[in-house]
Amino acid sequence: MATVAVDAYDLAVDVDASIGDIDLIKSIATLLNSPSPSDWKSAADGFWLRTAGAPGMPNELILECAQTQDRVVLGEGLPTYRIVADRDVLSRLCTGTVGFLEALDAGDIAVQGSFPQLSVMTGAFNTMRFDV
């Protein structure tokens, strides 16, 4: 028997905060916790392929790595939306292992765009996070 604690930000099992059968907790964590982040550029391409056609999506999405200023430009034209973050956050964001608003609230990402676009982008990233 075990009580498993889940970190709402990462949607991952917090082994240290869980109680009970440690082997069961570790087994659940192995099954549920995300693998290490993938290449952020590949993750960005996958995100765009899955969400670009959603109503209200910007025509151009710019994802920029805060460490290197390296960027990926997806689509083209106006309107544009820009997100800047560390590469692991970009990867996790685009693969749905961290929430967009949670990352914004935590200060892990910076965005440049309008409030209506914020709503649309939140929905797009929720698609990656919850529509499996």
C-alpha positions in Angstrom: 0.0 0.0 0.0 1.2 3.5 -0.8 0.2 7.1 -1.1 1.8 8.7 -4.1 2.4 12.4 -4.2 2.2 14.1 -7.6 3.9 17.4 -8.3 1.3 19.4 -10.2 3.9 21.6 -12.0 5.8 18.6 -13.5 2.9 16.1 -13.5 5.5 13.8 -12.0 5.6 11.5 -9.0 7.4 13.1 -6.0 9.1 10.0 -4.5 10.3 11.8 -1.4 6.9 13.2 -0.6 5.1 9.8 -1.1 4.6 7.4 1.7 4.3 3.6 2.0 5.8 0.8 0.0 8.9 2.4 -1.6 9.2 -0.3 -4.2 5.7 0.4 -5.4 6.2 4.1 -5.3 9.4 3.8 -7.4 7.6 1.5 -9.9 4.8 4.0 -10.3 7.4 6.8 -10.7 9.2 4.9 -13.4 5.9 4.4 -15.3 4.6 7.9 -14.9 7.5 10.2 -14.7 8.6 11.7 -18.0 11.8 10.6 -19.6 14.6 13.1 -19.9 13.8 16.0 -22.1 14.2 15.5 -25.9 15.9 17.9 -28.2 14.0 21.1 -27.9 14.1 21.8 -31.6 12.6 18.4 -32.4 10.0 18.9 -29.7 9.1 22.3 -31.2 8.6 20.7 -34.6 6.3 18.1 -33.1 4.3 20.7 -31.2 3.8 22.8 -34.4 2.8 19.8 -36.5 0.2 18.9 -33.9 -1.2 22.4 -33.1 -0.6 24.8 -36.0 -4.0 24.3 -37.5 -5.9 25.1 -34.3 -8.2 28.1 -34.5 -6.5 31.3 -33.4 -3.0 30.0 -33.6 -0.4 32.5 -34.7 0.9 32.2 -38.2 4.5 32.3 -36.9 5.8 30.9 -33.6 9.3 31.8 -32.5 10.9 29.6 -29.8 14.2 31.0 -28.5 16.7 29.3 -26.2 17.6 31.7 -23.4 21.1 30.3 -23.0 22.3 30.5 -26.6 19.7 32.8 -28.3 19.3 30.0 -30.8 15.8 30.1 -32.2 13.3 28.0 -34.1 10.8 29.8 -36.3 7.7 27.8 -37.1 5.3 28.9 -39.8 5.6 32.4 -41.3 3.8 35.7 -41.3 1.7 37.7 -38.9 0.6 37.4 -36.2 3.8 36.2 -34.5 4.1 34.8 -30.9 7.5 34.4 -29.2 8.5 32.3 -26.3 12.0 32.4 -24.6 13.1 29.8 -22.1 15.9 27.4 -21.2 16.2 24.5 -23.7 15.0 21.9 -21.2 11.9 24.0 -20.4 11.2 24.5 -24.1 11.5 20.8 -24.6 9.3 19.9 -21.7 6.7 22.6 -22.8 6.5 21.3 -26.3 6.2 17.7 -25.3 3.5 18.5 -22.7 5.5 17.6 -19.6 5.1 21.0 -18.1 2.1 23.4 -18.3 2.3 26.7 -20.2 0.7 28.8 -17.5 2.5 27.0 -14.8 5.8 27.7 -16.5 4.8 31.4 -17.1 3.8 31.8 -13.5 7.0 30.2 -12.3 9.1 32.7 -14.4 10.5 29.8 -16.4 9.3 31.3 -19.7 9.0 34.8 -21.2 6.4 35.5 -23.9 5.8 38.2 -26.4 2.3 38.4 -27.8 -1.2 39.5 -27.1 -3.6 38.4 -24.4 -5.9 36.6 -26.9 -2.8 34.7 -28.2 -1.9 33.8 -24.6 -5.3 32.0 -24.4 -4.8 30.2 -27.7 -1.2 29.2 -26.8 -2.4 27.9 -23.4 -4.9 25.7 -25.2 -2.3 24.5 -27.7 0.1 23.5 -25.0 -2.7 21.8 -23.0 -3.3 19.8 -26.2 0.2 18.5 -25.9 -0.1 17.9 -22.2 -3.5 16.3 -21.9 -4.6 15.0 -25.4 -2.5 11.9 -25.5 
